[in-house]
Amino acid sequence: MAKFQGININPARYHKSQLKFYLVLIPMALFIALPIIFIVSHAFKPENELFAYPPRFFVRVPTLQNFRDLVSIANESGIPFSRYLFNSLIVTVFGVFLSVLFTSTAAYALSKLKFKGKKVLFEINTIALMFVPIAVTIPRYLIIANMGMIDSYWVLILPLIAMPVGLFLVKQFIDQTPDELIESAKIDGASEMQIFFKIIVPIVAPALATVGILAFQLLWNDTSGSSLYINDERMKTLAFYFSTLGARTGNTIAGQGVLAAASLITFVPNIVIFIFLQSRVMNTMAHSGIK
């Protein structure tokens, strides 16, 4: 237990000395939570509360009508809502898995393996951090079209699984792993794949969780793939469908309830994933600067 001038900084149980911290932290937590509470409350407001004046922060008579309208608008267009949801789940699940796999293996190779051009490849990855996605839209489209991937799930997955920031983060994390640990495993007869999966992956699990969160947010919220590379409406994602709701309802003001429901559905998976993995993310942030 840490102590400073006779005061317990981190007592094992509640201590009255902690009260001053709660007096500051609880109001700050409530203030930070206000946008989340508003998104949830807004999605369940009936039409008369959405346009009430003065505006109300909390819903008084919750309703599911906004969600019903959201589903019915999709069904009326000929593509069921479940189809958009299925497409997003397929793209997100496979995309996150491939992104974590490729990022971790590439980071291990750049950090611990010896081969020609390793430094050049890492410098190229560092340079890639400076490019915004819109800067590579045209060459990316030409490559995708020449490979014949238009109107496929791969066109929604492959362009997004390469994450320069994730590779940089995981490599820095693996750099902290002692070379002696890997050498001892090789002496015991372990192969490179055994070393990677049994030694490296458990050590860098917090960094991989961070990459997983970033990849999930990128894939789940992506609309550019469906708008640029997909012509078949049945292959488009939920995020793209939500981005077109204003045009589908025909009236942005009248469609506020539907847009509020869509915002909640888009937001919930992101916050749930972060809540479950936030402890690992904090560990990543704490260790990323340790050399």
C-alpha positions as CSV (number, residue, x, y, z in Angstrom):
1,M,0.0,0.0,0.0
2,A,1.5,3.3,-1.1
3,K,1.8,6.0,1.6
4,F,2.8,9.7,1.4
5,Q,3.3,11.7,4.6
6,G,1.2,9.3,6.6
7,I,-1.7,9.3,4.1
8,N,-2.8,6.2,2.3
9,I,-2.8,7.0,-1.4
10,N,-4.4,3.8,-2.5
11,P,-6.0,2.0,0.4
12,A,-7.3,-1.5,0.0
13,R,-10.7,-0.5,1.3
14,Y,-12.7,2.7,1.4
15,H,-11.1,5.3,3.6
16,K,-12.5,8.7,4.5
17,S,-9.4,10.3,3.0
18,Q,-10.8,9.3,-0.4
19,L,-13.9,11.4,0.0
20,K,-12.2,14.5,-1.5
21,F,-11.4,12.6,-4.6
22,Y,-15.0,11.4,-5.0
23,L,-16.3,14.9,-4.6
24,V,-14.3,15.9,-7.7
25,L,-14.5,12.7,-9.8
26,I,-18.2,11.9,-9.5
27,P,-19.4,15.3,-10.8
28,M,-16.8,15.1,-13.6
29,A,-18.0,11.5,-14.5
30,L,-21.6,12.7,-14.6
31,F,-20.7,15.6,-16.8
32,I,-18.8,13.4,-19.2
33,A,-21.8,10.9,-19.3
34,L,-24.3,13.6,-20.3
35,P,-23.8,13.2,-24.1
36,I,-24.3,9.4,-23.7
37,I,-27.4,9.9,-21.7
38,F,-28.8,12.4,-24.2
39,I,-28.2,10.0,-27.1
40,V,-30.1,7.2,-25.3
41,S,-32.9,9.5,-24.2
42,H,-33.3,11.2,-27.6
43,A,-33.7,7.9,-29.4
44,F,-36.8,6.9,-27.4
45,K,-38.6,10.3,-27.6
46,P,-41.9,10.4,-29.4
47,E,-42.4,13.0,-32.1
48,N,-44.1,15.5,-29.8
49,E,-41.1,15.5,-27.4
50,L,-38.5,15.7,-30.2
51,F,-39.9,19.1,-31.2
52,A,-41.0,20.3,-27.8
53,Y,-40.1,23.8,-26.8
54,P,-38.2,24.4,-24.6
55,P,-36.3,21.2,-25.5
56,R,-36.3,18.5,-22.9
57,F,-33.1,16.6,-22.0
58,F,-34.8,13.4,-20.7
59,V,-37.6,11.5,-22.3
60,R,-40.9,11.5,-20.4
61,V,-42.9,8.9,-22.4
62,P,-40.4,6.4,-24.0
63,T,-41.4,4.8,-27.2
64,L,-40.0,2.2,-29.7
65,Q,-41.7,3.8,-32.6
66,N,-38.5,5.4,-33.9
67,F,-36.9,2.0,-34.2
68,R,-39.9,0.5,-35.9
69,D,-39.9,3.4,-38.4
70,L,-36.1,2.8,-39.0
71,V,-36.7,-0.9,-39.9
72,S,-39.8,-0.2,-42.0
73,I,-38.0,2.4,-44.1
74,A,-35.4,-0.2,-45.0
75,N,-38.0,-2.8,-45.8
76,E,-40.0,-0.5,-48.0
77,S,-36.9,0.1,-50.1
78,G,-36.8,-3.6,-51.0
79,I,-33.7,-4.4,-48.8
80,P,-34.6,-5.7,-45.3
81,F,-32.9,-4.0,-42.4
82,S,-31.5,-7.4,-41.3
83,R,-29.5,-7.5,-44.6
84,Y,-27.7,-4.3,-43.8
85,L,-27.0,-5.5,-40.3
86,F,-25.7,-8.8,-41.5
87,N,-23.3,-7.1,-44.0
88,S,-21.9,-4.9,-41.2
89,L,-21.4,-7.9,-38.9
90,I,-19.6,-9.9,-41.6
91,V,-17.4,-7.0,-42.6
92,T,-16.6,-6.0,-39.0
93,V,-15.9,-9.4,-37.5
94,F,-13.6,-10.6,-40.3
95,G,-12.0,-7.2,-40.7
96,V,-11.1,-6.9,-37.0
97,F,-9.7,-10.4,-37.0
98,L,-7.6,-9.9,-40.1
99,S,-6.4,-6.5,-38.9
100,V,-5.2,-7.7,-35.5
101,L,-3.6,-10.8,-37.1
102,F,-1.7,-8.9,-39.8
103,T,-0.8,-6.0,-37.5
104,S,0.6,-8.3,-34.8
105,T,2.6,-10.6,-37.2
106,A,4.0,-7.6,-39.2
107,A,5.0,-5.9,-35.9
108,Y,6.7,-9.0,-34.7
109,A,8.7,-9.4,-37.9
110,L,9.7,-5.7,-37.9
111,S,10.7,-5.8,-34.3
112,K,12.4,-9.2,-33.7
113,L,13.2,-10.8,-37.1
114,K,16.3,-9.9,-39.1
115,F,15.9,-9.4,-42.9
116,K,17.0,-6.9,-45.5
117,G,14.8,-3.8,-45.9
118,K,13.3,-4.0,-42.4
119,K,14.1,-0.4,-41.6
120,V,12.9,0.8,-45.0
121,L,9.5,-1.0,-44.5
122,F,9.0,0.6,-41.1
123,E,9.9,4.0,-42.4
124,I,7.3,3.5,-45.2
125,N,4.7,2.7,-42.5
126,T,5.7,5.8,-40.6
127,I,5.3,7.9,-43.7
128,A,1.9,6.4,-44.3
129,L,0.7,7.9,-41.0
130,M,0.8,11.3,-42.7
131,F,-1.7,10.4,-45.4
132,V,-5.4,10.9,-44.9
133,P,-7.7,8.3,-46.6
134,I,-9.0,10.7,-49.2
135,A,-5.5,11.2,-50.5
136,V,-5.4,7.5,-51.7
137,T,-9.0,7.2,-52.9
138,I,-8.2,7.2,-56.6
139,P,-5.3,4.8,-56.6
140,R,-7.1,2.5,-54.2
141,Y,-10.2,2.4,-56.5
142,L,-8.0,1.6,-59.6
143,I,-6.3,-1.2,-57.7
144,I,-9.7,-2.6,-56.5
145,A,-11.2,-2.4,-60.0
146,N,-8.3,-4.1,-61.7
147,M,-8.4,-6.9,-59.1
148,G,-12.1,-7.5,-59.8
149,M,-13.3,-7.0,-56.3
150,I,-16.1,-4.5,-57.0
151,D,-19.4,-5.6,-55.3
152,S,-17.8,-8.0,-52.9
153,Y,-17.3,-8.2,-49.1
154,W,-13.5,-8.1,-49.6
155,V,-13.7,-4.6,-51.0
156,L,-15.1,-3.5,-47.7
157,I,-12.6,-5.4,-45.6
158,L,-9.2,-5.4,-47.3
159,P,-8.6,-1.6,-47.8
160,L,-9.2,-1.1,-44.0
161,I,-7.3,-3.9,-42.4
162,A,-3.9,-2.2,-42.9
163,M,-3.5,0.2,-40.0
164,P,-0.2,2.1,-39.9
165,V,-0.9,3.5,-36.4
166,G,-1.7,0.0,-35.1
167,L,1.5,-1.4,-36.6
168,F,3.5,1.4,-35.1
169,L,1.9,0.9,-31.6
170,V,2.3,-2.9,-31.5
171,K,5.9,-2.8,-32.8
172,Q,6.9,-0.3,-30.0
173,F,5.2,-2.6,-27.5
174,I,7.1,-5.7,-28.8
175,D,10.4,-3.8,-28.8
176,Q,10.1,-3.9,-25.0
177,T,10.1,-7.7,-24.9
178,P,13.6,-8.9,-23.9
179,D,15.5,-10.7,-26.7
180,E,16.9,-13.1,-24.1
181,L,13.3,-14.5,-23.6
182,I,13.0,-15.2,-27.3
183,E,16.5,-16.7,-27.6
184,S,15.8,-19.1,-24.6
185,A,12.6,-20.2,-26.3
186,K,14.5,-21.0,-29.5
187,I,17.1,-23.0,-27.5
188,D,14.2,-25.0,-26.2
189,G,13.2,-25.8,-29.7
190,A,10.3,-23.4,-30.2
191,S,9.5,-22.3,-33.7
192,E,8.9,-18.7,-34.7
193,M,5.1,-19.3,-34.8
194,Q,5.2,-20.9,-31.3
195,I,7.2,-18.0,-30.0
196,F,4.8,-15.6,-31.5
197,F,1.5,-17.2,-30.3
198,K,2.8,-18.4,-26.9
199,I,5.1,-15.6,-25.8
200,I,4.6,-12.5,-27.8
201,V,0.8,-12.4,-28.1
202,P,0.2,-12.7,-24.3
203,I,2.7,-10.0,-23.7
204,V,1.2,-7.6,-26.2
205,A,-2.4,-8.4,-25.6
206,P,-3.2,-4.9,-24.3
207,A,-1.8,-3.4,-27.5
208,L,-3.8,-5.8,-29.6
209,A,-7.0,-4.9,-27.7
210,T,-6.3,-1.3,-28.6
211,V,-5.8,-2.2,-32.3
212,G,-9.0,-4.2,-32.1
213,I,-11.0,-1.2,-30.9
214,L,-9.6,1.1,-33.5
215,A,-10.2,-1.5,-36.3
216,F,-13.8,-2.1,-35.0
217,Q,-14.6,1.6,-35.0
218,L,-13.1,2.0,-38.5
219,L,-15.0,-0.9,-40.0
220,W,-18.3,-0.4,-38.2
221,N,-18.6,3.3,-39.0
222,D,-17.2,3.1,-42.6
223,T,-19.5,4.5,-45.3
224,S,-16.9,5.2,-48.1
225,G,-16.5,1.6,-49.1
226,S,-20.2,1.1,-49.7
227,S,-20.6,4.4,-51.6
228,L,-17.4,4.0,-53.8
229,Y,-17.0,0.3,-54.4
230,I,-20.5,-1.3,-54.0
231,N,-23.2,-0.9,-56.7
232,D,-25.4,-3.7,-55.4
233,E,-27.7,-2.3,-52.6
234,R,-27.8,-5.8,-51.0
235,M,-24.1,-5.6,-50.3
236,K,-24.0,-2.3,-48.5
237,T,-23.5,-1.8,-44.8
238,L,-25.6,-0.5,-42.0
239,A,-23.5,2.6,-41.6
240,F,-24.1,3.5,-45.2
241,Y,-27.8,2.9,-44.8
242,F,-27.9,5.2,-41.8
243,S,-26.0,7.9,-43.7
244,T,-28.7,8.0,-46.4
245,L,-31.7,8.2,-44.0
246,G,-32.1,11.9,-44.5
247,A,-32.8,11.3,-48.2
248,R,-34.9,8.2,-47.6
249,T,-37.3,9.9,-45.2
250,G,-37.7,12.8,-47.6
251,N,-37.8,15.3,-44.8
252,T,-34.9,15.8,-42.4
253,I,-37.0,17.4,-39.8
254,A,-39.8,14.8,-39.8
255,G,-37.2,12.1,-39.7
256,Q,-35.5,13.2,-36.6
257,G,-36.8,10.3,-34.6
258,V,-35.4,7.8,-37.1
259,L,-32.1,9.6,-37.2
260,A,-31.9,9.5,-33.4
261,A,-32.6,5.7,-33.3
262,A,-29.9,5.2,-36.0
263,S,-27.4,7.3,-33.9
264,L,-28.0,5.1,-30.9
265,I,-27.6,1.8,-32.8
266,T,-24.3,3.1,-34.3
267,F,-23.1,4.3,-31.0
268,V,-23.9,1.4,-28.7
269,P,-21.5,-1.2,-30.2
270,N,-18.6,1.2,-30.0
271,I,-19.1,2.0,-26.3
272,V,-19.7,-1.6,-25.4
273,I,-16.5,-2.8,-27.0
274,F,-14.6,0.0,-25.3
275,I,-16.1,-0.7,-21.9
276,F,-15.1,-4.4,-22.1
277,L,-11.5,-3.6,-23.3
278,Q,-10.8,-0.3,-21.6
279,S,-8.6,-1.8,-18.9
280,R,-6.3,-3.2,-21.6
281,V,-6.3,0.1,-23.4
282,M,-5.2,1.9,-20.3
283,N,-2.4,-0.7,-19.9
284,T,-1.3,0.1,-23.4
285,M,-1.2,3.8,-22.8
286,A,0.7,3.3,-19.5
287,H,3.4,1.1,-21.1
288,S,3.7,2.6,-24.5
289,G,6.3,5.1,-23.3
290,I,8.3,2.7,-21.1
291,K,11.7,1.8,-22.7
